[in-house]
Structures are given as structure tokens and as C-alpha cells.
Amino acid sequence: MSHRTIALGDVHGCSLALAALIDAIQPGPEDVMITLGDYINRGPDSRGVLDLLIRLGRRCRLFPLLGNHDQVLLDIWAGRCRTSTLIRMGGLATLDSYGPGRRLDNIPREHFAFLEGCRDYHETDTHIFVHANYFPNLPMDEQPTLILRWESLRDRIPDPHHSGKTVIAGHTSRKGGEVLDLGYLKCIDTWCVGGGWLTAMEVETGRTWQADRQGMLRCRA
């Protein structure tokens, strides 16, 4: 059987939803999974999410992207940013998931190493995967990090990418829990942490799997 290419939207500490999707999808060694970033903050179990993703990388071909929330944690760890910035973004939930004291040194080095290894984007022959947004006339290796990581689709809906490839994005939460499908651009951040769903999409077929933050599934052809 040929491999599948599956994109996964913003998790934000919802480990039960992530575990349910992994169990439903059953990724194998040849499958490609692209996680679109924002693994931490707001939800109850950022630690559990990173543990699950590290294990997922041992069973399939995982290409994790870095989200803006994840970037802030790395910046704090490197001394480029204050902890208060993370807290304003829902970071107390992240620190609490690592135990009492809300100390950065409670976070395992393995988790920082995972985040350090995350990509700005992933590109295939047919698709481009980004956390947030893109400029349509620039090749991906020339895209500004600020745009890839931070710019909301609510601020700017881009034109199709000049390559003709379909773009899969996260970051801009879809409060109704439904994927934004513009044909050339699909946003699969469906607001799991706020009462929506965590979405995974097989990009070749459009099949989606969704789970809420309690880990209850709904699957669609």
C-alpha cells in the first residue's frame, strides 16, 4: 500500500484529542505526518502532547512545524524573551503540566530538543504546509519567519502560491470547528482547545479525522 500524507492542526495541549487521532489513523512507517505547530499553551497537557509527538516520530515519517506558541517557549529558554510573554499566551497551563513550581527547568531537555528540530515549513511535489501564512509570490525558502509563524488568515487571505501547490495551514482558529477550504488553501486549525475539534487531514484524498479535547472522535470520508 502506498504511503499516506496526513496533516494535523493546532493541538494546544489537548493530549486526549491527539492520542485519539493517532489511534484512529494508525500511522505506519511509510506514512508521512506533518504537524502544523502550536503544540503547547492553553490546553491541560502540553507535556503529554510533546511526549506523544516524540513517540509518533518513531513510528512514522514525522515532519513537525514550529508554531508561534512553541517559538516563544524556545525564545524564553534561550533568554530572548520574558516568561510573562508565554503566560499572556496561555503558558501557565503549559508550566503546570510539568509539575509544581511552574519552573522552566521542569521541562525535559528532550522536549526542547524536539521543538528545536521543528521546521518553518514543509513542501512536497503537490503541497506546502505552513503554520500560519505565506506570501504567494515568494519561494518557500524566502518566506519571512514572521509571516510563516504569526500572520493570521483573518488579517490577510493570500492568493494562490505561485508554484500552483495547495497550501495547508493552521494558526487561524475556525471557531465553528469546520475546515476552511478555498481549494488552493485549507486551514485545519478547528479550535480543539476552545471547544471545537483537533483535525487531521489526508491530503491526497481529503479524508478527515476529528477529535474533541475529551478524545471523542468523529470521522468523515
N, C-alpha and C positions, 0 to 999 in steps of 0.2 A: 504494500500500500504506500502511495506517495505521502510525503510529509504534509502536515497542515501548518499554516501560518496564522497565529492567533494573537490578537492584540487585547490588552487588558487595561481598563481605565483606572482612574484615581482611587486608591484604596483607603487612604487616610485612617489608618489604624483599625480598620474593620477586618480583623483576622478571621472571624467566623465566616464572613462572606467569601473571603479569599480561599479559605480551606474548602468551602462547599463547591466553589467553581473548579478548583484543582481536582477535586474528587469526581465532579461531573465530567470534566474534559478528559481526564486520564491521559495527560501528555506523555508521549513516548520519546525515546532517544532521538528520533529523526524529526520530531515536531519542533517548530520554531515558535517561541513565545516572546512577544515584545511587550513589556510592562511600561506604561507611559509616564510613570513618576508619581510624586506625592504619595509616598508610602506611609508617611508619619503625620502626626498632629490631628487634633480634633476628636478622633475616634478613640476607643478604650484600650487598644492593644497594639501600639506601634512596634513594641518589641516582638510580639508574636508574628506580626506581618513580616518583619525582616528575617526572622528565623525561617518562616515558610518560604520566602523567596530564595534564601540561600540553599535550602533543601531542593527547591524546584530547579535550581541551576544544575543540580547533579543528576536530574532525570530527563532533561530536555535541553534543547539549544536556546538558552535564555539570553535575551538582549534587553537589559533594563535601561530605561532612560532616567535622567535626573530631573525631578520636579523642582519648583521654586521652594517649596517647604523643605525638601531634602537639602537643597543648596544652602539654605540658611543654617541648618544644623551643622553642615560641614564648615561654613564660614565661622560659626561660633567656636567650633573645635580648633580651628586654625588661628583664632584670635583676630579675625577680620570683622567680627560682628558681636554685638552685645546679646546676652541671653534674653533680655527684655524683648528683643525683636521676635524671637521664637515664641515667647509667651503670648505676645499680641496675635500670633497666628495660630493659637490653639496648642501651644507647646507644653503647657502644664500636663496635659493628658499624655504626651509622649514621655516626659520625665517621670511621671507617676507609674508608667508601665514598666519602668526599670527598678522599681522598689522605692523604699522610703528615702527621704532626704533630698529628692529632686536634684541630684548631683550629676554633672556631665560624666564624671568618671565611673558612674554605674553602667554606662553604655559599653558593651564589649567592643574590643578593638575590631573584631570580625565584622561588626555592623558598620563601623566607619569604613572599613576596607571595601565592603560591598558598595556603599554609596560612592566612594572614590572611584570605583570601577564602572559606574554608570555612564552612559553616553549622552551626548547632546541631542542626537537624532539617530534613526536607523533608516537605511534606504535599501530597497530591493529593485529588481528589474521593473516592477509594476507599482510599487507603493513607497510612500515616505511616511515615517512615523515620527511625530514630534510631541512634546509635552503640551505646548501652548499654541504657537502661531508660527507664521513664516512670511517672508517676502516672496511674492510669486516670481519675480524676475531674477532672483539670485540662486546660483547653485547652492546645495546644502552646506558645503564646506565653507561658504562665505556668509552664512546667515549669522546675524548678531545674536550672541547668547541672551541678551535681554529680551529679544523677540521670541526666541525658542522657549525660554523659561517662564516669562512673565506676562506677555501681552494677551489679554483676554479677547476672545471672539466677539464679546459684547462691545469692545472698543473698535474692532476692525474685522470685517469679514474679508479675507483676501480673495483675489481672483485665483483661478486655477494655476498651479505651478507650471512654469514654462516647459518642464520636462514631459508634461502630459500624465504624470503619475498621480494616482489617487492618494490623498493625504489623510491619515488617521491621527486625530489629536485628542487630548484630554483637557484638563485645566479649567475650562469654562463649564461650570456645573449646569446640568439640564434638570431644573427643579421638578419637571414632570416625570422624570425617570425614563424618558424616551431618547433614543439616539438622534442626533441631528444629522440628517443625510441630505447633503447638497449635490450628491453624485460625485463630484471631484474632491469633496471634503466631507469627512464624517467625524463628529465629535462624540466620544463614548464615555465622557465623564457624566454619569447619570445619578450623581448625588447620593451615593450609598450612605455616607455619614450623616446626611440630613434627613433621611427617611425615604430615599429612593432606592436605587439598585447599584450594585457593582456589576459592570458589564464586561464580558469577554466576547470578541467577535472573530470568527474565522473569516479572514479577508477574501479568500478565494470564492467562497460560497455565500457570504453574508449571514451565515447562521450565527445566532447569538445565544449566549447563556447569561442569565442574570440571577443574582442572589442579594437578599437584603442583609442588613447588618446583624440579624439573628441567624443567618445562614440558611434561610428558606429560599428554595430555588424556584425560578420559572424559566423554562427553556422555550426557544422559538426556532422554527425552521428558517 
